[in-house]
Amino acid sequence: VEVEALVIQGPMLATVLSQVKKLEASVLVLSQSKPSPFCCFLRSRGEVLAEECISRAECLTLAVRRQSKGVGGYLVSTRWQKNFWLLA
């Protein structure tokens, strides 16, 4: 598996989407933090970025976050499935 890492400054969403297109990425994986307790009022920038990338990127996009400490596993979101629980 070939993996590349880049550090580029600019507006987050536009920069990520332009690099996905430029690099012809087949998969984009984004890490998400646990939602804020105030999530019904405010969403974090990371949550918004992940949702926008999922809906607008030209490649398969996965947003992954760790499930609660007591439960284990990961929650994975894609364009077709939100918060799919993956025990890994």
Secondary structure, 3 states (H helix, E strand, C coil): CCCCCCCCCCCHHHHHHHHHHHHCCCEEEEECCCCCCCCCCCCCHHHHHHHHHHHHCCCEEEEEEECCCCCCCEEEECCCCCCEEECC
